[in-house]
Amino acid sequence: MAHDPGLSLLEVQLFDNHLDLSLTFAQADLESVIHLDTNADSLVSQAELDAAKADLADFLEAGINLESGQHSLKPNQLEFVSAPSNTVKALLRFKTETDSQISLTVPLISLLARGHRQHLTVINSANQTIVQQILSKDSEAITLSTDVVSSSHIFQQYFVEGVWHIWIGFDHILFLVTLLLPAALVYRNSQWQQISQLQSVMSDTLKIVTMFTLAHSITLSMAALNIVQISSSVIEPVIAFSVLVTSLNNLKPLFHQTRWLLAFVFGLIHGFGFAAVLTELGLNNQALLSSLIGFNLGVEAGQLAIVCLFIPVAYLARHTRVYRQVVFKGGSVLAALIACVWMLERISGSELFDISRQYLG
């Protein structure tokens, strides 16, 4: 529940008399509609894909609509490949007529997990990107024209995706909120006390947000540019751990005057988490700068919206027992418990419900 509900990639390569279509799915997303892992080893082999080819073909033929004029196009070649990192790739080829206008819709998105998105890239015969867009179940038909996509359009698409990612990335939100919970308080005489001056609250908040922004911008850029790469199997548990540390720091302060340091150190880790999404979205060299800047600014805009909503409420309620006991202390305890669950799930690679069922029967 802490991350995106699913993301797949769709690439269309146009030629004079045919087009090639490539779809890449996470194994878990396809498993929700077609049972592939028949031997329950958490991997999908080429043999298992071949055994499920008929079901996969039906799923794709019903889920990918290509129309040329009044005619629906059907694939004349279809292949499924077991790709790295527990992904499945489908390769389809369609015959087309020269200069025919083709429209594309992807109804299969609505068959996957609620909120699933698909990153679409369309490339012409000159190897130029002519469409780059994030699709959802509500997306309208895409016309595969010959116009080259502009950098401003790519920027806009990735900006929106950056905002969306921070808003549905509950682990990122929870980390930020646990950092901001004490923003209207000061630790003095072994207890948290209210801050009287709004200026002090804003200064502390600005320092924390700036350090978090600076840190994740550094690692986001380094990872997206392939300067540094760290496996998500390492990054995701550490992101959960960052929520645990900031929550416990609220209950037993060790960094009460230097929470900006926690924001910076763990912000470096969160940046790698952002970069993983950016990589999955099909970051390419042609649109590298505009997509990287757009996504990063989108993350900042989404983050700023959260801060602007939370800080005024925290400041106005800082003197109340409800805020100090329920929101601040109770919220920190709840966040710590959630972080522990996330850590357990991400280290084990299983959801807590599945772990409980395994050991409790």
C-alpha positions as CSV (number, residue, x, y, z in Angstrom):
1,M,0.0,0.0,0.0
2,A,3.0,2.3,0.4
3,H,3.8,2.5,-3.3
4,D,2.3,2.9,-6.7
5,P,-0.3,0.2,-7.5
6,G,1.5,-0.8,-10.7
7,L,3.3,0.5,-13.7
8,S,3.9,-1.1,-17.1
9,L,5.7,0.1,-20.2
10,L,4.4,0.3,-23.8
11,E,6.7,1.1,-26.7
12,V,5.5,1.4,-30.3
13,Q,8.0,1.5,-33.2
14,L,6.5,2.7,-36.5
15,F,7.7,1.5,-39.9
16,D,6.4,2.0,-43.5
17,N,4.3,-1.1,-43.7
18,H,4.2,-2.4,-40.1
19,L,4.6,-1.4,-36.5
20,D,6.2,-3.3,-33.6
21,L,4.7,-3.1,-30.2
22,S,6.5,-4.0,-27.0
23,L,4.9,-4.3,-23.6
24,T,6.7,-4.8,-20.3
25,F,4.8,-5.9,-17.2
26,A,5.9,-6.7,-13.7
27,Q,5.3,-10.3,-13.0
28,A,3.1,-9.5,-10.0
29,D,0.8,-7.3,-12.2
30,L,0.2,-10.0,-14.7
31,E,-0.3,-12.6,-12.0
32,S,-3.4,-10.7,-10.8
33,V,-5.1,-11.6,-14.1
34,I,-3.3,-14.7,-15.4
35,H,-1.7,-17.4,-13.3
36,L,1.9,-17.8,-14.6
37,D,4.1,-19.1,-11.7
38,T,2.8,-22.6,-11.8
39,N,5.7,-24.1,-9.7
40,A,5.4,-21.3,-7.1
41,D,9.1,-20.4,-7.1
42,S,8.4,-16.7,-7.4
43,L,9.9,-16.6,-10.9
44,V,8.3,-17.0,-14.3
45,S,10.3,-19.1,-16.7
46,Q,10.2,-19.2,-20.4
47,A,8.5,-22.6,-20.2
48,E,5.8,-21.2,-17.9
49,L,5.2,-18.3,-20.4
50,D,4.9,-20.7,-23.3
51,A,2.4,-22.8,-21.4
52,A,0.3,-19.6,-20.7
53,K,0.7,-18.2,-24.2
54,A,-2.9,-18.7,-25.3
55,D,-4.3,-16.9,-22.2
56,L,-1.7,-14.1,-22.6
57,A,-2.6,-13.7,-26.2
58,D,-6.3,-13.4,-25.5
59,F,-5.5,-10.9,-22.7
60,L,-3.4,-8.7,-25.1
61,E,-5.7,-9.0,-28.1
62,A,-8.6,-7.8,-26.0
63,G,-6.5,-5.2,-24.2
64,I,-4.7,-3.5,-27.0
65,N,-6.9,-1.8,-29.7
66,L,-5.2,-0.5,-32.8
67,E,-7.5,0.9,-35.5
68,S,-6.6,2.1,-39.0
69,G,-9.6,3.9,-40.4
70,Q,-12.6,1.7,-39.7
71,H,-10.5,-1.5,-39.5
72,S,-9.1,-3.1,-36.3
73,L,-5.6,-4.3,-36.6
74,K,-4.7,-7.8,-35.4
75,P,-1.1,-8.9,-34.6
76,N,0.4,-11.3,-37.2
77,Q,3.4,-12.1,-34.8
78,L,3.2,-12.5,-31.1
79,E,6.0,-13.5,-28.7
80,F,6.4,-13.5,-24.9
81,V,9.8,-13.3,-23.2
82,S,10.8,-13.7,-19.6
83,A,12.8,-10.5,-18.9
84,P,15.1,-9.6,-16.0
85,S,13.9,-8.4,-12.6
86,N,10.7,-10.5,-12.5
87,T,9.2,-8.8,-15.6
88,V,7.4,-10.2,-18.6
89,K,7.8,-8.7,-22.1
90,A,5.3,-9.1,-24.9
91,L,6.4,-8.4,-28.5
92,L,3.7,-7.9,-31.2
93,R,3.9,-7.0,-34.9
94,F,1.0,-5.5,-36.9
95,K,0.8,-4.9,-40.6
96,T,-0.1,-1.4,-41.6
97,E,-0.7,0.6,-44.8
98,T,1.7,3.4,-45.8
99,D,0.6,6.8,-44.5
100,S,-2.4,5.3,-42.7
101,Q,-3.5,7.1,-39.5
102,I,-3.6,4.7,-36.6
103,S,-5.4,5.2,-33.2
104,L,-4.4,3.4,-30.1
105,T,-6.4,2.6,-26.9
106,V,-5.2,0.3,-24.0
107,P,-8.3,-1.1,-22.2
108,L,-6.2,-3.8,-20.4
109,I,-5.1,-1.1,-17.9
110,S,-8.6,-1.3,-16.4
111,L,-8.1,-5.0,-15.9
112,L,-5.0,-4.5,-13.7
113,A,-4.8,-3.1,-10.2
114,R,-6.8,0.0,-9.4
115,G,-4.6,3.0,-10.3
116,H,-2.4,1.1,-12.7
117,R,-0.5,3.4,-15.2
118,Q,1.3,2.7,-18.4
119,H,4.2,4.7,-19.9
120,L,3.7,5.0,-23.6
121,T,6.5,5.8,-26.0
122,V,6.0,6.0,-29.8
123,I,9.0,6.1,-32.1
124,N,8.9,6.8,-35.8
125,S,11.0,5.1,-38.6
126,A,13.7,7.8,-38.1
127,N,14.1,6.7,-34.5
128,Q,12.5,10.0,-33.2
129,T,10.1,10.0,-30.2
130,I,6.7,11.3,-31.5
131,V,4.6,10.4,-28.5
132,Q,5.5,10.1,-24.8
133,Q,2.6,9.9,-22.3
134,I,1.4,8.4,-19.1
135,L,-1.8,6.4,-19.7
136,S,-4.5,5.4,-17.2
137,K,-7.7,3.5,-17.6
138,D,-9.4,6.9,-18.4
139,S,-7.0,7.9,-21.1
140,E,-8.6,8.7,-24.5
141,A,-7.4,7.2,-27.8
142,I,-3.9,8.2,-28.9
143,T,-3.4,9.2,-32.6
144,L,-0.1,7.9,-33.8
145,S,0.9,11.0,-35.9
146,T,4.3,11.8,-37.3
147,D,4.9,14.9,-35.2
148,V,8.0,14.8,-32.9
149,V,7.1,15.3,-29.3
150,S,8.3,18.6,-27.8
151,S,10.5,19.0,-24.7
152,S,7.8,21.1,-23.1
153,H,5.2,18.3,-23.5
154,I,7.7,15.7,-22.0
155,F,8.4,18.2,-19.1
156,Q,4.6,18.5,-18.4
157,Q,4.1,14.7,-18.4
158,Y,6.9,14.0,-16.0
159,F,6.0,17.0,-13.8
160,V,2.5,15.5,-13.3
161,E,3.9,12.1,-12.7
162,G,6.3,13.5,-10.0
163,V,3.4,15.2,-8.2
164,W,1.4,12.0,-8.4
165,H,4.2,9.8,-7.2
166,I,4.8,11.8,-4.0
167,W,1.0,11.9,-3.3
168,I,0.6,8.2,-3.5
169,G,4.0,7.3,-2.1
170,F,2.7,6.9,1.4
171,D,6.2,5.9,2.7
172,H,7.6,9.2,1.4
173,I,4.7,11.2,2.8
174,L,5.0,9.5,6.2
175,F,8.7,10.2,6.4
176,L,8.0,13.9,5.7
177,V,5.2,14.1,8.1
178,T,7.1,12.5,11.0
179,L,9.8,15.1,10.4
180,L,7.3,17.9,10.5
181,L,5.3,16.7,13.5
182,P,7.6,18.6,16.0
183,A,7.9,21.7,13.7
184,A,5.7,23.7,16.0
185,L,7.3,22.4,19.2
186,V,10.7,22.7,20.9
187,Y,12.4,20.1,23.1
188,R,13.3,21.8,26.4
189,N,13.7,20.5,29.9
190,S,13.2,16.9,28.8
191,Q,9.8,17.6,27.2
192,W,8.3,19.0,24.0
193,Q,6.9,22.5,24.5
194,Q,5.1,24.8,22.1
195,I,6.9,27.4,20.0
196,S,5.4,30.9,20.4
197,Q,6.9,32.5,17.3
198,L,5.6,31.5,13.8
199,Q,8.9,32.7,12.4
200,S,10.8,29.9,14.3
201,V,8.3,27.3,13.0
202,M,8.8,28.5,9.4
203,S,12.6,28.6,9.8
204,D,12.7,25.0,11.1
205,T,10.4,23.8,8.4
206,L,12.3,25.5,5.6
207,K,15.6,24.0,6.8
208,I,14.1,20.5,6.9
209,V,12.4,20.7,3.5
210,T,15.4,22.3,1.9
211,M,17.7,19.5,3.2
212,F,15.3,16.8,2.1
213,T,14.9,18.4,-1.4
214,L,18.7,18.9,-1.8
215,A,19.5,15.4,-0.8
216,H,16.9,13.5,-2.9
217,S,17.7,15.8,-5.9
218,I,21.3,14.7,-5.8
219,T,20.7,11.0,-5.7
220,L,17.7,11.2,-8.1
221,S,19.9,12.8,-10.7
222,M,22.9,10.5,-10.0
223,A,20.7,7.3,-10.3
224,A,18.7,8.5,-13.3
225,L,22.0,9.3,-15.1
226,N,23.4,5.9,-14.2
227,I,26.2,7.4,-12.2
228,V,25.3,5.4,-9.1
229,Q,22.9,2.4,-9.0
230,I,21.7,0.7,-5.8
231,S,19.3,-2.3,-5.8
232,S,15.7,-1.5,-4.8
233,S,15.9,-4.6,-2.5
234,V,18.3,-2.4,-0.4
235,I,16.7,1.0,-0.9
236,E,13.1,0.0,0.0
237,P,13.8,-1.4,3.5
238,V,16.0,1.6,4.3
239,I,13.2,4.0,3.3
240,A,10.9,2.1,5.7
241,F,13.7,2.3,8.3
242,S,13.9,6.1,7.8
243,V,10.2,6.4,8.9
244,L,11.0,4.3,12.0
245,V,14.0,6.5,13.0
246,T,12.2,9.8,12.6
247,S,9.2,8.4,14.5
248,L,11.3,7.2,17.4
249,N,13.2,10.5,17.4
250,N,9.9,12.2,18.1
251,L,9.3,10.0,21.1
252,K,12.9,10.0,22.4
253,P,14.7,12.9,20.8
254,L,18.3,12.6,19.9
255,F,18.2,15.0,16.9
256,H,15.7,17.5,18.2
257,Q,17.7,20.5,17.0
258,T,19.3,18.7,14.0
259,R,16.3,17.1,12.4
260,W,17.5,18.7,9.2
261,L,20.4,16.2,9.3
262,L,18.0,13.3,9.3
263,A,16.1,14.9,6.4
264,F,19.4,15.1,4.4
265,V,20.8,11.7,5.2
266,F,17.6,9.8,4.6
267,G,16.7,12.2,1.7
268,L,19.6,10.7,-0.2
269,I,18.0,7.3,0.2
270,H,14.5,8.5,-0.8
271,G,16.1,10.0,-4.0
272,F,17.1,6.5,-5.1
273,G,13.5,5.4,-4.6
274,F,12.3,8.3,-6.8
275,A,14.9,7.4,-9.4
276,A,13.6,3.8,-9.6
277,V,10.2,5.1,-10.7
278,L,11.8,7.5,-13.1
279,T,13.7,4.7,-14.7
280,E,10.6,2.5,-14.9
281,L,8.8,5.3,-16.7
282,G,11.2,4.9,-19.7
283,L,13.7,7.8,-19.2
284,N,15.5,8.1,-22.5
285,N,18.5,10.2,-23.7
286,Q,16.4,12.2,-26.2
287,A,14.3,13.7,-23.4
288,L,16.7,13.2,-20.5
289,L,17.0,16.8,-19.2
290,S,13.3,17.8,-19.6
291,S,12.0,14.6,-18.0
292,L,14.5,14.6,-15.1
293,I,13.8,18.3,-14.3
294,G,10.0,17.8,-14.8
295,F,9.8,14.8,-12.5
296,N,12.0,16.4,-9.8
297,L,10.0,19.6,-9.8
298,G,6.8,17.6,-9.7
299,V,8.0,15.8,-6.6
300,E,8.8,19.2,-5.0
301,A,5.4,20.7,-5.9
302,G,3.7,17.7,-4.4
303,Q,5.8,17.9,-1.3
304,L,5.2,21.6,-0.9
305,A,1.5,21.1,-1.1
306,I,1.7,18.6,1.8
307,V,3.8,21.1,3.9
308,C,1.5,24.0,3.2
309,L,-1.5,21.9,4.4
310,F,0.2,20.5,7.5
311,I,2.2,23.3,9.0
312,P,-0.7,25.8,9.6
313,V,-2.7,23.1,11.3
314,A,0.2,22.0,13.5
315,Y,0.9,25.6,14.5
316,L,-2.7,26.5,15.4
317,A,-3.1,23.2,17.4
318,R,0.3,23.0,19.0
319,H,-0.9,24.1,22.4
320,T,-3.7,21.6,22.6
321,R,-3.6,18.2,24.4
322,V,-5.1,16.6,21.3
323,Y,-2.2,17.6,19.1
324,R,0.5,16.8,21.7
325,Q,-0.9,13.5,22.9
326,V,-2.9,12.1,20.0
327,V,-1.4,13.6,16.9
328,F,2.2,14.0,17.9
329,K,2.8,11.1,20.3
330,G,0.1,8.8,19.0
331,G,0.9,9.6,15.4
332,S,4.6,8.9,16.0
333,V,3.8,5.5,17.6
334,L,1.5,4.6,14.8
335,A,4.1,5.6,12.2
336,A,6.7,3.5,13.9
337,L,4.5,0.5,13.8
338,I,3.7,1.0,10.2
339,A,7.4,1.4,9.4
340,C,8.1,-1.9,11.2
341,V,5.5,-3.7,9.0
342,W,6.9,-2.2,5.9
343,M,10.4,-3.3,6.9
344,L,9.3,-6.8,7.6
345,E,7.5,-7.0,4.2
346,R,10.3,-5.5,2.2
347,I,13.0,-7.6,3.7
348,S,11.0,-10.8,3.4
349,G,9.5,-10.0,0.0
350,S,6.0,-11.0,1.2
351,E,3.0,-9.1,2.4
352,L,2.3,-9.4,6.2
353,F,-1.0,-11.2,5.5
354,D,0.9,-13.9,3.5
355,I,3.6,-14.2,6.2
356,S,0.9,-14.7,9.0
357,R,-0.9,-17.2,6.9
358,Q,2.3,-19.2,6.3
359,Y,3.2,-19.4,10.0
360,L,-0.3,-19.5,11.6
361,G,-1.9,-21.7,9.0
